[in-house]
Amino acid sequence: KDIVEKSEQKAKAEVELVETKESKEAVMLELEQLSNFNAELHQSCDFVIKNFELRQTARDEEVEALRQAKAILSGAKFEEFLQEA
C-alpha cells in the first residue's frame, strides 16, 4: 500500500515538475521580451534626450521666423522688428 501511495506521489510530483518547468520557460521568454523592449525604449529615450537642445533651438528659430513673417505680412517694418529683438 505504501508503494502505491509513494508511486502516486511521485507521479504527481513529476507532473508538477513538468508544469513548473514549462511555466519557468514561459516566464523566462517574457522576461527576455521585456528586456528587449526596455533596451529599445532606452535607446529611443537616449536619442530624444541627446537631441533635445538641438530640436529646441530649431523650434525657437522656427517660431522667430514665423513672428518675422507675421510682422512683414502685417505691414510692420522689418528694421523695427530687428531692433526689438
N, C-alpha and C positions, 0 to 999 in steps of 0.2 A: 504494500500500500504506500509506503514511503517513497518507493522508487517511482511509482506512478505520479505522486504529487510533485516530486522533485523534477520529473520529466516535464510535467505541465508547467511548472515554474520556469524551468529552463527554456521551454518553447516560448512562453510569454516574454521572458527577458530577451530572447533573441529577436522577437518581433519588435519589442520596444527599441532595441539597439538599432535595427534596420530603420525604423521610423525616425529615430533621433539622428542617425547619420544623414538621412535624406533631408531632414529639417535643417541640419547644420549646413549642408551643401547649398540649400536654398538661401539661407541667411548669408553665407559667405558670398554667394553670387550677388545678392542685393547690396551687400557692403562694398563689393568691388564696383558695382554700377554707381553707387552713391559717391564713392571715392573719385571715379572718373568724372562725374558731374561736378563735384567740388573743384577738381582741377580745372575744368573748363570754365567754371564760373569765376574762379580765382584769376585765371588768365584774362578773362573779359574785364573784370574789375581793375586789374593792373593796367590794362590798356586805357581804360577810361580815366583813371587817376593820373597816369603818365601824361596824357594829352589834355588834361583839364585846362591848364593855363593857356595852352595854345588855342584851344577851342574857345575859351572865354575871351581871349584877345580878338580872335576872328569875329566873334559875335559883337563885341564892342565896336569894332571897325565897321561892321555892317550897320549897326544902329546909328553910328555917326554919319555914315554915308547916306542913310535914309533921311536923317534930320537935314542934312545939307540939300538933298534933293527936294525935300518938302519945302524948305526955305526958298529955294530957287523957284520952284513951281508956284509958290505963294507970292512971288514978286519981290522977295527980300533981296537986298544987295548982298552979293557973296562976300565982299570985303568986310562988311559989318559983321557978318556971321563969323568970319575968321577971327576978328578982334574979340568977340565974346568968348570964344573957345580957349 
